[in-house]
C-alpha cells in the first residue's frame, strides 16, 4: 500500500511523508497542492467518517489542533487570514483543510471559497508540493508547531 492510499493509517505508522507533527487530536500535514502556499490538512488519529463520530474529548482536541495549525500558518506565511473546511464529500473520512488566504489573490477569488478556484489550480503540476518550491515554508510551519504547540 502506498502512503496516500490511506493517509491516516500511514500517519499512524509514521509513514506519511506529508506529516509535520503529531498533535493531541490529529496529525498536521502539509498539503499536496500548493496554489495557496502553506495549505495544510489535519488528519485525525483514527479513521472516522465525520467529526460526529469522535468522542467529545477527541472533538475538542481535534478542533483545537485545527486552530493551532491555523496559528502556525498565519505565523509562517504572509497570509491575511485562514479558511477552515471540513467537508468529506470526495474523501469520505474526517480531515480538515486549513487554507491560507492572501491579499495577492484576485479580488473575485478572495471573497469566495477556495473550492471555486478553477480545476487547473488543483491539478497543475506547477502547484504540486515540491521540496524545492515549498520546503522552506513547510519548515517554518513545522518549526512553529514544534515550538508553540502545547501537548495536554
N, C-alpha and C positions, 0 to 999 in steps of 0.2 A: 504494500500500500504506500502511495506517495503521501507526503505530509498534508498536502492541500485537499486530499480526498476526505479527510476527517480532521479539520483544523483543531478541534477541541481535544480529541484523543492525542494528536501529535503534540499539542501543547502540554498535556498531562504527562506525556512520556519524555518531554524535553527535546522533541524532535522538530518542532515548528520553528523554522529559522526567522520568522517574522516577529516572534515574541520578544518584547523588550524587557518586560519584568512581570513576575507573578505578583499580583496584588491580593488583598484579602478575599475578594469575591470573584476574581477573574484574572485573565491574562491580558495585559496591554500589548497589542500587536500593531506593527506598522502596516499600513495599507498596501495592497498590491498595485493600486493605481494612484498616481500622484499628480493629477492635473491641478489639484489644490494641495500644494506641498504641505506635508505634515498630517495628512489624513491618516487616521488610526481606527482600529477596531478593538472593542473589548469583548473577549470571549469568556463565557462562564467556565467555571471549574468542572461542571458536569453537563452532559448533553441533556437539554430540555428543549421543548418546543417554543416556550414563551416565558416571559418574566413571571407569569401567573403560576408556573409550575415550581418556582423556588419557594423555600420556606421564608417566613418573614425575616429571619436573620440573614439568609442568603440574599434576599432582595435588598435589604439595607446595605449590605456590603457591596453588592454589585452596583447599585445606583451611586453610592458614594465613590466607588472606584471610577465610574464613568465621569464624575465631576473632577476627580483627581487627574484623570487623563486629559480632560479639557484644560485644567490649570497648566499642565505640562506643555500642551500645545501652545497656549497663549503666552507662556513664558519663553518659549523656544523659537517660535515662528513669529513673523511680523504680521500676525493676523489681527483683524479688527474685532472679531468675535468668533464664537464656536457654535456650530449647529449639532444637535444630538438627535439621532434617529434610531429607533428600534422598530424594524418593520417585519422581517421574517416572511416576506412574500416569495422571494426566489429561493433563498437558502432557508429552509424551514427548521432552523434551530436558533435558539436565542443568540444574538450578537448585537452589539450596539455600535453604530457608526458615529465617529466623532470627527466632524469636518471643520477645519479652519475656514474662515471666510475672510476675504481680502478687499481692501479699497480698490485695488487694481482690476478686480473683476468687472466685466461690462455692467453698466447700470441695470440693464434689464435682467441680468443673472443674479446680481447681489441681493435682490429682494425676493428671489424665488428659491424653492427647494433645490438642492444640488441635483436631485434626480431629473430635473428638467434640462440639464445640460445635454447637448446633442450626443447621440450614440458614439460618435467618433472620439469624444473626450474619454470615454470609458475603455475603448479598445485600441486606440492609437499606441503603437509600440513606443513612441516617444514619452508617453505618460506612465509606462510601466515602471515599477520600482527598479532602480539600479543603485548599487553601492556608490558608483562614481558620481551620479547626479544627486542622490538623496541621502547618502550616507552621513553627511555632516549634520543635517537636520535631525535625522534619526538618532544620532549620538547625543545631540543636545536634549531631545525629549527623554531619551533613556537616562541620561545623567540627572535631569530634573527629577524624574521618578525615583531614582535611587537616593538622591539627596533629600527629597522633601516628603516622600510618602511615609506615612506613619502606619505601621502594622499594628493591628489590635489583637 
